């Protein structure tokens, strides 16, 4: 699939509207900001183990490269930069990339941001030690093409980490009915249940691209403690890490 045809223009327009308030803790990206600490901890700990780094050190990933696919305005790219990665963030929307550049400049962080789809980056033959695609694959028309491009960007010995929603009954009830229509955590129409992917589907596609599934964990909201946490329940939100076996 051509790069441009694997972009949902409606999603790009929706996220462009959110760009000015991307970093507002009370804005439309509040749900992403709430789950961010848990996602970042998983990424930090898993990649530290993969690359033999001390996760507790100040800049454990110095000397390594990271690609953040669907970076938005930098909620993940910025902390990954602070942890030492040389970060490149890409997003299909100009508005969010402009917001990302402005915020990084204000924080004095050197991050390379580009407004282009992952397929175009892959066509250039670039590779990175770590590749992230968080809450992205459920927004693309052709997820298998997206995964093939993302997998090709992982350098030998590197890792790919994805987070998304599971195509289950609970995924529909909690990810769409509750999150969009009842609680209003995200705008209506943000998600299409038909684009949710089962972990087995992701693993099979990645395996065909030479990546092996190394970790999988659920991400669940605890209403009593009012916080997100990692769990063994992958029926709704989940993260996976797949690795390039050759070092």
Secondary structure as UniProt FT lines:
FT   HELIX           4..6
FT   HELIX           9..18
FT   HELIX           19..21
FT   TURN            22..23
FT   TURN            25..26
FT   TURN            28..29
FT   HELIX           30..51
FT   TURN            55..56
FT   TURN            58..63
FT   STRAND          65..69
FT   TURN            72..76
FT   HELIX           77..82
FT   TURN            83..84
FT   STRAND          86..90
FT   HELIX           94..106
FT   TURN            107..108
FT   STRAND          112..114
FT   HELIX           118..123
FT   TURN            124..125
FT   STRAND          128..134
FT   HELIX           137..139
FT   HELIX           143..152
FT   STRAND          154..165
FT   HELIX           169..172
FT   HELIX           173..182
FT   TURN            188..189
FT   HELIX           193..195
FT   HELIX           199..208
FT   TURN            209..210
FT   STRAND          211..222
FT   TURN            223..226
FT   STRAND          227..231
FT   STRAND          237..244
//
